Amino acid sequence: MALPEITSREEWRAARAELLVREKAATRARDALNAERRRLPMVEIEEEYVFEGGDGKATLLDLFEGRHQLVVHHFMFAPEWDAGCRSCSAFLDQIGHLAHLKARGTTFAAVSRAPYPKILPFKARMGWTVPWYSSYGGRFNHDFEVTLETGGEQTERPGVSCFLKEADRVFHTYSTYERGLDGLGSTTSLLDLTALGRQEEWEEPAGRASALGAPAGSVRIRYHDEYDF
């Protein structure tokens, strides 16, 4: 095994300082990329998608649970499968406490093509409490390009899609697939995909931090048992 070189503490500090310069540059580049993502145009959703969840039938608007933004994890679970995808399961395992997303007006939910009665026992086995809906029989997975048809066969791929709600109108703002999910899972990494971002004053474009009529995102952070929802 090719392990790191052994060195003195002083040499390590010098090497670490050199790397820190590049890390800070990468952070600034990531902030700029996130700002460009927030500047993307959005597309109004006019299709009447119908899902099934814990409370029965639901529309895409219902999935927001009254909040301004929705992040959907396209969890690979085809109707003919007996269990969900292993890599999608590993992704869902790392999702943090949803209260911190909700505090920023953002709902997280998983959606799969498998019928809801198939999803329920697997969800219980994994011990997950995140909202999970079935899109069985509909075009949602196809329209958002996570169920692909090639040579007469359907294949699945993982993805994340973000939506924004304005009154009763729903807009699609962003999607990413496969390797685009690398590094996602934390509250901030998911917010960075959304149109409103982390809702901090330093973010560009200016004005998004006050879009929800609330203080900047970091000011709203609490212990997860202190939120009133």
C-alpha positions, 0 to 999 in steps of 0.5 A: 500500500502506498501510504503518505510520506512520513515527515516532521511536524514543521514540514507537515504544517508547511505542506498543509499551508500550501494545500490550504491555499488551493482549498480556499480557491476551490471553495471560492470556485464552488461558491461562484458555481453555486451562484451560476446554478441559482441564475439558471432559468426555471420551467413551469410544471404543467403536467398533473403528476400523481403520487402515492404516499403515507396519506394516499394520493398526492400531487407535486404541489402536495409534496412541498408540504406548504414550503417554498422549495422541494428537493426530490431524490430520484431513488432507483426502485423499479416496479419489478425489483424486490428492494431499493438500489444499494447505492441510493440506499447509501445516499439516503442513509447520509441525509441529515436531520430534515428540520434544518432544511425545513427551517429554510423553507425546503422539503426533502422527499424520495420518489420511486417507480415501485408501487407504494406497498413495495416501498413501505416494507423496505423503508421500514427495514432501513429505518428511514423516516423521510417522506417517500412517494411512489410515482408508479404508473406515471411519467414523472421518472421518465420526464425527469430523465431518471427512467430511460428507454433504450432498445425497448428496455427501461433502465434507472439512474439516480438523480436529484431534482429541485423545484420552487413554488410560487403560490400554486405554480410549481417550477423545475429549477435544477436536476443532476444525475449519477456522479452529480450526487457525489458529495451531496447529503448535508443540509448545505450541499442540498440547499446549494442545488436550489434556486434560493440557496442557503439564503445567506446575505453573502450569496449571489444573486442578491435578494434571494436571502430575503425571498422567504421574508425571514432572517438569513438562513444561518440565523434560523439555525436551532437545535433540531428539537427546538424548531416548532414543526 
